[in-house]
Amino acid sequence: MTHPADPVLLFDEDGRMFILHEPALAGDLIESVDEFHEGYDGRGRPVRACGEPGKVYLALTTTAPRPDEVRERIQRYYAVFATRHPKRRPPQEADLAAFIRAVSEDWIEE
């Protein structure tokens, strides 16, 4: 089984984004699978939360990247939540992995 590549971008139902730089530590951020909404690994592949409460881990749902979905979620995040920081703009890297890495480096906890 292929493990999610870091960083992992996690989104809640409202579109807030959280960055997980070490996917193996998912259980420290997510207490139960019911708390998980949506996420993508550092290569743009969708992830899901698995495991028992207190022992949550992330697993890929497919090995195929979903670049359009990732870019759309990030664009929504910047449009809705990053507006408090008017000079912040989504990164423009064409390569998906470089784009995700740039997003994770630009992220400010809201």
N, C-alpha and C positions, 0 to 999 in steps of 0.2 A: 504494500500500500504506500502511495506517495503521501507525504505529509505536507501541510500547507507551508508555503515559503513566506518568510517574513519580509516586510511588515504585513500584518493583517489589518484591513480596514473593516471596522464593525459599524453598522448603522442601526439605530433604533427606529421604532415606528414613525417617529416625527422627522426622521432624516438627520438627526444628530450623528456625528461621526466620532468614533473613538479609534485610537491606534494601539495595536498590540504588537510590540516589537519582537516578542518571543512567544510564538504560538503555543509552546508547551506550558505556558503559564496562564492559559485560558481560564482554568478553574479559579484563579485568583481574582478574575474580573467578572466571570459569569458563574453565579451560584447554581443555577439550574437551567436545563434546556428551554424551559418556558420563558426565560428572560431574553433569549436570543431571538433576534429578528432577521438580520441579513449581514453577510460579510463576504469579503473577497481577499484572497491571499496576494502576496507580492507579485504574482504573475497574472492576476486578474481572474483566477479561478474561484467559483463560488464555494463557500464553506458552510458547514452546518455544525451545530453544537450536538454533542453526543454525551452519553454517560449519565450517571446517577447524580443527584444533588450533592454538591461538595466535591465531585470527581469529574467535572465537565472537561471535555477536550474537544478540539476542532478537527473535523475531517473534511476532505474535499468531496463535493457532490459530483464533480466531473473533472477530468483532467484538461478539458478544453477551456481556454480563457474566454471571458465574456467582455471584451473591451468596450462595447457600446453601453452595456449596463453599468460598468464601473465608472466610465466617464460621465454618464447621466446622473448617477448617485452623487458623485463628487461635485458636479456642476450645481445640483440642487443644494447641496450643503453650502457651497460658497454663496449661492444666491440668497439663501434664507438665513444661515447662521453666521457667516463671515462678514455680513454687512456692517457689523459693529466695528469692523476694522476696514475702513474704506479703501485702504491702499492694497489690501490683499486680493489677489486674483488667482484663479486656478493656474497651476503650472501648465506649460504649453508643450511639453515633451511629446514627440510623436511615438516613441517607443513606450509601450504600455508599462513595462517593469520600471523604466526610468520615471515615467509619469507618477506611478504609485509611490515610488521612493521619494520623489519631490513633494508630493502631497503629505507624506508622513513627516517630512522634515519641516514643512510649513505649518503644520497643525498647531493650533493654540487651544488649550482646554477652555471651552466656553463656559 
